[in-house]
Amino acid sequence: MSANDDRDARDGVLDTLARITAAWRGRDFDALPALFAPDVVMALPGLSGYLEGREACVDSFREFTADAQVDRYAESAHRVDVSGDTAVASYRWEMAWTRAGHAHAAAGHDLFVLRREGDRWLVTWRTLLADA
């Protein structure tokens, strides 16, 4: 892979992640299925459970935002490593939200595995790693 191909692949992965963030933050849940592989797996915090399949993953965003008002959300320290048609990406997140009148805050990292299908990158695995 040339340096330009590598840069294009990284940019494609970052675009997919940015589109996921924009969709759930904007409650545009119809945009999410196109960003996840049909067989995506999402590992819940602490590996306490797993959501399997595109619909379950999209529903997790819908369910969180149904009764939570996100007051602050920020991502930083994005990293993307690409090998062929597979990419591993991560970033740090910090969020504050209100649910049922109670304020909450958390921070951690998201870790994604993506695969290239044609000219797009689809998430096949997501792990949510919350700070202790």
C-alpha positions as CSV (number, residue, x, y, z in Angstrom):
1,M,0.0,0.0,0.0
2,S,1.4,3.4,-1.0
3,A,1.5,6.3,1.4
4,N,-1.4,7.9,-0.5
5,D,-3.4,4.7,-0.3
6,D,-2.7,4.4,3.4
7,R,-3.7,8.1,3.9
8,D,-6.9,7.5,1.9
9,A,-7.7,4.4,3.9
10,R,-7.2,6.2,7.2
11,D,-9.3,9.1,6.0
12,G,-12.1,6.7,5.0
13,V,-12.1,5.1,8.4
14,L,-12.1,8.5,10.2
15,D,-15.0,9.5,7.9
16,T,-17.0,6.4,8.9
17,L,-16.4,7.2,12.6
18,A,-17.4,10.8,12.2
19,R,-20.6,9.8,10.3
20,I,-21.5,7.5,13.2
21,T,-21.0,10.3,15.7
22,A,-23.0,12.8,13.6
23,A,-25.8,10.3,13.2
24,W,-26.3,9.4,16.8
25,R,-25.8,12.9,18.1
26,G,-28.3,14.2,15.5
27,R,-30.6,11.3,16.2
28,D,-30.5,10.3,12.5
29,F,-30.8,6.6,13.1
30,D,-31.6,5.8,9.5
31,A,-28.0,6.8,8.6
32,L,-26.4,4.3,11.0
33,P,-27.1,0.9,9.3
34,A,-25.0,1.8,6.3
35,L,-22.0,2.3,8.6
36,F,-22.1,-1.1,10.3
37,A,-21.6,-4.6,8.8
38,P,-24.6,-6.9,9.1
39,D,-22.6,-9.2,11.5
40,V,-21.3,-6.4,13.7
41,V,-20.6,-7.2,17.3
42,M,-20.6,-4.6,20.1
43,A,-18.9,-5.5,23.4
44,L,-20.6,-3.6,26.3
45,P,-18.5,-1.8,29.0
46,G,-16.4,-4.2,31.0
47,L,-17.2,-7.0,28.5
48,S,-20.4,-7.4,30.5
49,G,-22.3,-8.5,27.4
50,Y,-22.5,-8.4,23.6
51,L,-24.9,-7.0,21.1
52,E,-24.8,-8.9,17.8
53,G,-26.0,-7.7,14.5
54,R,-26.6,-4.3,12.8
55,E,-30.1,-3.8,14.2
56,A,-29.1,-4.4,17.8
57,C,-26.1,-2.0,17.5
58,V,-28.3,0.7,15.9
59,D,-31.0,0.1,18.6
60,S,-28.4,0.7,21.3
61,F,-27.8,4.3,20.0
62,R,-31.6,4.8,19.7
63,E,-32.3,3.5,23.2
64,F,-29.6,5.6,24.8
65,T,-30.7,8.9,23.2
66,A,-34.4,8.1,23.8
67,D,-34.3,9.2,27.4
68,A,-30.9,10.9,27.8
69,Q,-30.0,14.5,26.9
70,V,-26.4,14.7,26.0
71,D,-25.0,17.9,27.5
72,R,-21.4,17.6,26.4
73,Y,-19.6,15.2,24.1
74,A,-16.0,15.3,22.9
75,E,-13.6,13.0,21.1
76,S,-9.8,13.2,21.0
77,A,-6.7,11.2,20.3
78,H,-8.0,9.5,17.2
79,R,-5.8,6.6,16.0
80,V,-6.2,4.5,12.9
81,D,-4.1,1.5,11.9
82,V,-4.8,-0.1,8.5
83,S,-3.6,-3.5,7.2
84,G,-5.1,-4.4,3.8
85,D,-8.9,-4.4,4.1
86,T,-8.9,-4.3,7.9
87,A,-8.6,-1.3,10.2
88,V,-8.4,-0.8,13.9
89,A,-9.4,2.6,15.2
90,S,-9.8,4.2,18.6
91,Y,-10.4,7.5,20.2
92,R,-10.9,8.9,23.7
93,W,-14.4,10.3,24.5
94,E,-15.8,12.4,27.3
95,M,-19.5,12.8,27.8
96,A,-22.0,14.4,30.2
97,W,-25.7,13.7,30.0
98,T,-28.9,14.1,31.9
99,R,-31.3,11.2,32.3
100,A,-34.5,11.3,34.5
101,G,-33.3,14.6,35.9
102,H,-30.0,13.3,37.1
103,A,-26.6,14.4,35.8
104,H,-24.1,11.8,34.7
105,A,-20.6,12.0,33.3
106,A,-18.2,9.4,32.0
107,A,-15.0,9.1,29.9
108,G,-13.2,6.3,28.2
109,H,-12.2,4.9,24.8
110,D,-14.0,3.4,21.9
111,L,-12.2,0.7,20.0
112,F,-13.4,-0.3,16.5
113,V,-12.5,-2.9,14.0
114,L,-13.6,-2.1,10.4
115,R,-13.4,-3.8,7.1
116,R,-13.2,-2.3,3.7
117,E,-16.1,-3.2,1.3
118,G,-15.6,-1.6,-2.0
119,D,-14.9,2.1,-1.3
120,R,-16.4,2.2,2.2
121,W,-15.4,1.1,5.6
122,L,-17.9,-0.8,7.8
123,V,-17.6,-1.4,11.5
124,T,-17.5,-5.1,12.4
125,W,-16.6,-4.7,16.1
126,R,-16.9,-2.0,18.7
127,T,-15.8,-2.1,22.3
128,L,-16.7,0.6,24.7
129,L,-14.0,1.0,27.3
130,A,-15.2,3.3,30.1
131,D,-12.7,4.7,32.6
132,A,-12.9,3.2,36.1
